[in-house]
Amino acid sequence: MSKAQLDWANLGFAFHRTDYNIRYTWRDGAWDEGVLTSDDIIPLPMAATCLHYGQECFEGLKAFETKSGDVVVFRVEENARRMIHTCERIMMETVPEEMFVDAVLRVVDANRRFVPPYGTGAALYIRPLLLGTTAAVALQPAIDYLFLVFTTPVGPYFKAGFKPVHLIVEDTADRAAPKGVGNIKVGGNYAAGMRASMNAKKLGFADVLYLDPREKRYVDEAGPANFFGITRDGQYVTPDSESILPSITNKSLITLAEGMELRPERRLIEIEEVFDFAEAGCCGTAAVITPIGSITYRNRKMVYCAEDEPGRICTELYEALTAIQIGDAPDPFGWVRVVPELQEATRRSP
Ligand SMILES: Cc1ncc(COP(=O)(O)O)c(C=O)c1O
């Protein structure tokens, strides 16, 4: 199958239509077998619970082409488990881990020609989405669900790629409530953060750094990514907070940081502490690791990358993570999974 003709080096983080998405329906208490389709419109009752009562959740992960030409996905089981956790919190039918993984492998295989070539720095972004589809006007969980997975080839989330970005602390609005749903991946969290994020962009910042919603005293997370700091004595620290999404990238960096003797620690991080870090970064599937060039907090600015160059530890972490993802380094933790090539016939389910 020949590769799609796209400008792989300049993709940006945008939606490009690919050949297939995959859909599973929950009806009468069971999931169906799932079907691949080229149709990118979904039929939905106007009273569906996902539209009115927020019974909607999603995930995000990536597939890469390795040097040997394999297509691999990164830590797909972790995304499956996180979605189960999300579903339990907002009373949606769960997608079993095995079905989630199978859906991802099938849809990536079907869109193989859109997996950016090895060495381009781009990836195939995978977006699993679960919707409550029962028509209802009373507040209650849906009894019908649509689980779908679509893909799109993407470049870096922040325009500059692996270059420092500038953040502004948001301390006038909350993205999430304490004990709310900030630690699960539901659409409402992103709507809640949109105004702050757009305001930051208008002011020339890449995004917002949120503080904890209760006291506005501790660092929470950075737009759609977790935050980490590197202390002056070389320790990897990242916020311990119940209102941030538990990032799979961050979890991976913590493992890598252990091997690099960075003594990783999850703990409360006072906002004042950012003025003392040697380096700081954002991490996530989309952001990968994006070094933070500066943080502006009220009328103060902490600059980490005076020359606009990423710091040494951010660079080492970035290289260690991406080398595993694209198969340039061994995968001692079993994080990548090869996408099997299915027969054309199997791929086109009825
Ligand atoms: C709010 C938020 N925080 C953090 C992350 C990073 O999580 P992950 O590394 O699992 O992509 C994401 C992206 O999914 C996000 O949307």
The ligand as a Tripos MOL2 file, in Angstrom:
@<TRIPOS>MOLECULE
LIG
   16    16     1     0     0
SMALL
NO_CHARGES

@<TRIPOS>ATOM
      1 C1         -5.6510   17.8300   30.1940 C.3       1 LIG1
      2 C2         -4.5780   16.9060   29.7560 C.ar      1 LIG1
      3 N1         -3.5370   16.6860   30.5820 N.ar      1 LIG1
      4 C3         -2.5350   15.8530   30.2390 C.ar      1 LIG1
      5 C4         -2.5360   15.1860   29.0350 C.ar      1 LIG1
      6 C5         -1.4300   14.2490   28.6920 C.3       1 LIG1
      7 O1         -1.8260   12.8990   28.8430 O.3       1 LIG1
      8 P1         -1.1830   11.7750   27.9510 P.3       1 LIG1
      9 O2          0.2820   11.7940   28.2190 O.co2     1 LIG1
     10 O3         -1.8060   10.5110   28.4440 O.co2     1 LIG1
     11 O4         -1.4960   12.0820   26.5500 O.co2     1 LIG1
     12 C6         -3.5980   15.3750   28.1510 C.ar      1 LIG1
     13 C7         -3.6560   14.6530   26.8790 C.2       1 LIG1
     14 O5         -4.3050   13.6410   26.7880 O.2       1 LIG1
     15 C8         -4.6410   16.2640   28.5120 C.ar      1 LIG1
     16 O6         -5.6650   16.4770   27.6810 O.3       1 LIG1
@<TRIPOS>BOND
     1     1     2 1
     2     2     3 ar
     3     2    15 ar
     4     3     4 ar
     5     4     5 ar
     6     5     6 1
     7     5    12 ar
     8     6     7 1
     9     7     8 1
    10     8     9 2
    11     8    10 1
    12     8    11 1
    13    12    13 1
    14    12    15 ar
    15    13    14 2
    16    15    16 1
@<TRIPOS>SUBSTRUCTURE
     1 LIG1         1 GROUP 0 **** ****
